[in-house]
Amino acid sequence: MTRVIHTGDTHLGYQQYHRPERREDFLDAFRQVAKDAIDDDVAAVVHAGDLFHDRQPTLPDIMGAMSVLQLLDDADIPFLAVVGNHESKRDAQWLDLFESLGLAIRLGPEPVELDDVAFYGLDFVARAKRDDLEYDFIPHDAEHAVLVSHGLFQPFPHGDWDAQEVLAEANVAFDAVLLGDNHKPQTKQVDEPHEAWLTYCGSTERASADERDERGYNLVVFDDDIDIRRRGLDTREFVFVDVELQEGEGAKRVRERVGQYDLTDAVVVVSISGEGDPIAPATIEEFADDRSALIARVTDHRELTDEGDVDVSFADPDEAVRERIRDLGLSPAARDLDETIRASKVPDSNVADAVEERVQEFAADADSGAFQSADESEGDTDGQPASASGGEMTGESDDDGQVTMEDYL
């Protein structure tokens, strides 16, 4: 019998709501997974991509990840992983660095055998490149074979990559496919082209307000059969308050509803629908702040009328800008240059040189597809279809069908 923890979408470095406490929360959740693995003496921790939220994590984020991986290494528990869309780079991956330090194993076409299970990996692949993939894996002698991958797969909702087609094309018969990218845990068994389990472990922290269910990971047991069990994590409290206002009701009614909860150190997410008077979100957020909430965000889903102005509170203005740029359908190269000019830390006096250098790099690699439009060159991301969710990490596809600009810079 072989027992492994299947996790993913840890998104280390995500400073949600621009709060450093939230950045630490994502690392703490990952650390909990490692400690559970050590306490349960599992054979491995299998990570299905998006270890980091950004392909350019800060040094503290890298050091934080290494501290957790060191805990596993000290306990002789291997960390097996693939690369997700959020962290994917054009050249060497951060996972390669950790592998060079002996802290991780990057899964690929060659099997990594643990006891009676052979593990293979398939990194996130943009849609435009999937037709050219050759699912050619090196044979194994283990009792079970497992593929670890990252992407939005059919037959799950919002999938754009057919998992059963992957199973049919592969020259290895996989008994299970351990997936990342969808932040909602889901499991299905398919019969074609052969019997196999497909499972998403979900994210370890709430990367958007739509991720209401408990966060956690999968414990997968390989014996005569395959058993997949869900385990929860102790993450920061999110208080979700849904208020449907009746005619004549307004901010007072919303405050009454919010005041029914213990808000101490919680992320408070207020959703307003129905009729009623116009609401200034800032007044509700201040009310929650006075009751020791870590952060409060209010979304008014009602159509605005001419009867009055309603203040708009953006959960993450930077993400709003990125989403708008994404909608323009720019090529990866164009968005990379936008980031260099608009949002990077390059001094103003050096921007022109930096842009020229990036253009030369793109021109030197004509086959990279960097000048193709976004529709031609990119695929969806992670997450419970974050886009279907409307969360902070737009698109929760990533988050979304979520594809943020950061995903392809």
N, C-alpha and C positions, 0 to 999 in steps of 0.2 A: 504494500500500500504506500502511495506517495501523496503527500499533502502539500499544497502550495497556496500562497496568498496571491490572488489576482487583483491588482490595483491599477490605477492610472489617473490621468487628468488631475494631477496634484497642483499644477499651475503655480509652482513656486515663484515668488516675486510679484505676484499680482497684488498691487496696493489698492484694493477695492475701495471705492468712495474716497480715494486719496488719504486713507487713514493708515498709518504705520501699524496699528494694531491688527488690521486685517491682513497685512502682509505677513505678520508673524503667525496669524491664525492658520494660513495655508501651510507654513512650515511645521507648525505644531501638529496638524492633522497627519502629515506625512510621517512625522516622528512617532505618532501613535501607532501607525501601521507597522513600522519597524519593531516597536516594542511588543506589539501583539505577536509578530512573527517569532520573536525571540522567546517570549513566554510560552508559545505553543510549539516551539521547536519544529517549525515547518521545514520542508526541504529547500524551498526557495521563495523569494518574493519576485513575482512576474509583473512587470510594469508595462502597460499597453500604450505608452506615449503621452506626450505633453507633461513631462516632468517639470519643465519650466513654462511660464506664461509667455515669455518673450525669447526670441532667438538671440538677444543680447542681454542676458541677465547681468545684474550688478555683481560685484565681488562678494558682498554679504550673502546674496542669494546662492552663489556658487559654493561658498564656504558652508552655508547652512545645509545644502544638499549633501556635501561631502561629510558633514558631521553625522548625518543620519546613515549614509552608506557605510561609514566607519563602524557604527554600531552593529550593522548586519555583518560586516566583515569580521569584526571581533568575535561574533557568535558563530562564524563559519556558515553563514546563510548567504548563498549567492544571490545577487541581484541581476535578474535577466530582463532585458528591456528592448524596446524598439523606439524609433524617433517619430514624434507626432508633428502635426502641421504647425503648431505654435512655435516650436523650438527648432524646426528644420532650417538648416543653413545650406548654402550652396556648396560648401566644401566640407571640411571635417566638422563633426558634430560634437556637442558637449559630452555626449555619451562615449565618444571615442576617448576623450580626455580621462573620464572616470575609468574606462577599461584599461587605459595605459597605466593607471595608478593601482590596478588590481582591485578596484572597488565595484566593478560592474562587468557584465558580459553583454555585448550587443548582439542580439539574435539576428540571424540571416538564413541563407539557404543551407548552411551546414548545421546538422543537428547538435544540440547540447543535451546530452543524456544524463538524467538524474534518476537513479534507481531504474524503474521500468518505464520511464516516460522520456520521449524525445521532443525537445522544444525547438521550434523554428520561428523565424521572424520575417515580417513584411512591413517596412516603414510606410508612413503615409505617402500616397502617390496622387498627384494632381490628376484630375479627370482626363486631361488632354494626353497624358502619358500612359494611361492604363491599357489602351488597346495594344501597345507594343510590349507589354510585360510578358515575360516567359516564366511561368511558374515551375521552374526546374529546381527541385530540391534534391540534396544528396540523400540516398537511402539510409535507413537506420535499422537496428536490430531490436529496438525496444518493443514492449507490449502495446504502448499507446503512443500516438503522435499528436502534437498540439501545435497549432499555428497562432502566433500572437501578432495582431495588426492594429492599425489605427485608421479610422475612417467611418463614414456613415454608410452602413451596409444594409441592403435588402436581405431578408424580408422584413426588417424592422421599419417602422414608419420613418419617413423623411430620408430613407436610404437612396444613394445614387450609385452604389457599387454592389453588384450582385454577389453575395457570399457563396451562393450555390454554384455560380459560374466559376468562381475561384476554386472551389472544391473539385469541380469537374475537370478543370484545366491542370490542376496540380498533379504531379507524378507520384505524390505521397498521399495516402489515404488518411486524412486527419480525423481523429475522433472528437476533437474539440477545437473551437476557435475562440480565443480569449481576446476581446476587443476593447478599444478605447476610442474616445471622441464624443460619444453620446453621454452626456452627464446624467442621464436617467438609467438606473440599472434595469436591464431586461435580459431574459433568457428564453431561448426557443430551441426545440429539437427538430431537425429536418430529416427527411427520409431520402431525399434525392440530392446528389447522385448516389449518396450512401448515408447511412445514419450517422449524424454528428450533432454535437451540442454547440450552439452559438450563444455567447453571453457577453453583455456589457457589464462592467463592474460599477459604472457611475463615477462621479467625481468625489474627492475626499473632503472638499469644502464647497460651500455654495458660491458659485461664480456668477450667479444672477438671482434676481428676486423670484424667478419662476421655479427655482429648484427648492421646492417646499419640503419635500420628503427628507427623511433622515439621511445623512451622508454615511458612506461606508465603503466596503470592499467585499470581494468574494473569497470564500474558502473553498478550494476545489480539491476533491479527494479522488484519486485514481486507484481503483481496485479492480474487481471483476467488472464493475460498472463505474460510471463517472457521476459523482455527487457534487452538486454546486449549492453552497449555502451562503446566505447573505449575513453579513455582520455589520453592525452600526459603529459609528465613531462619536465620541463626545466632542462636538464642535460648538462654536459660539452660538448662543441663542439668537434665533431670528423670530421676531414677533410679527405675524401677518394679521393685519386688521382690514377686513373688507367691510366697507360701509355703503349701504344703499340708502341714500337720502330721499325722504319723502318731501312733498311740496311744503315749503315753509321752514324746512330744517336746513341748518348750515354748520358753521364751524363749531358751535357749542355741542351739537350732536356728535360730531367727529371726535372732539376732545373727550366727551363722555365715554365713547367706545374705546379710545386709546387708553384712557385712564383706568380701564378695567384690568389691565395687565401690569405685571411687574416688568419694568423696562430697564432695570439696572444692567448696564454693560451690554445691552442687547442691540441688535440691528433691527430697527422698526420700519416695516414696510406697510404703508397705508394706501389702500386702493379705494377710490371713491367712484360710485356710480349712482344711477337714479336721477331724481330731479333736484329740488332744493335750491338753496341760494349759492351764489358763487363763493368759492373758498380760496383764500390765499394760502398756498401750501406752506409758506415760511412760518405762519402762525402755528400750524400744527407741529412742524418740526421743532420750533422753539419750545412748545409745550412738552414734547418728548424729551428734549434736551434738559429741561428743568427737572425731569424725573430720572435723570442719570442715564439716559440711553447713550450708547456709543455713537450712534448716528441714526437719523430718521430721514426717510424719503417718502414723499407723498406724490401719488399719481392720480390725477382727476381725469377719469375716462369720459366724462360728459362733454357734449358739444358745447362750445362757448357761444353765448348769445351777446346781443348788443346791450344787455342790461347792465353790464359792468365788466371791468377788466379783471382778469385773474392772473396772478403772478405765476410764472412757470419756473419750476425748480428742476434743473438738470442733475440727474444722478452722477453723470460723468461727462462734462462738456468735451473733454478730449475725445472720448469715444464717439460723441455726436459728430464731431468734425471728421473723424476717420470713416464713419458710416457714410457721410455725404460724399466723401472722396471715392469710397468704394463704389457707390452707385453711379459714378461717372464712367465706369468701365475702363479705367486707365490700365495700361499694360504694367507688368511688374517694374519695368525700368522707369516708367513715368512716376509711379508711386514712390519708388526708391528715391528719385530726385526730389519729389515733393517733401519727403521726410528730411532729406539733407538740407533743403532750403528753409522749410517751415518749422520743423520740430526738433532738429538735432542740436547738439551742444557745440557744433563747429562755430568758432568765432566768426563774426560778420566779415571780418577782413579776409578770412580763408574760405568763405563759402564758394566763391567762383572757382578756386583751385580744386576744392573737393568735388564740385559738380563735374568739372572737366575730367578728373580722375575716374569718377564713376562711369561717365559716358565712354571713356576709353576702355574700361573693363568690360562693359556690355558689348561694345563693338568687337572686341577681341574674341568674344565667345558668341559667335553668330548663331550657333545651334541651341543656345540656352532657352530660346523662346521668350526672352525678356521683353521683346518689342511687340509681342502678340497682345491682343486685347485681353482683358480679364476673363471674358467669357470663353476665350479660346485656350487660355493657359492655366487656369486655376481650378481647384476643386474645393468642396466644402470642407468645413472644419469639424471641429469637435463639438461636441456637445450635444446634449440634449438639444435637439435642434434649437440652438439658442436663438436663432432668428425667430423660430417659431415661438420662442419664449419672450422675447422682448427684454432680455436681461441686460445687465451692465456690460458684459462682454459682447457686444453686439454681434450679432448674429447668433447667439448661442446657436450656432451651427457651425461655426464653431459653436458657438453657442448657438448655434445658429444654424441653419444653413449657414451659420455664422461664419463669415469670412471677414476678418478684420484686416485693415491695411497692414498691420504688423505681421500678419501671417505670411506675407510674401515679400517683405522687405529684406 
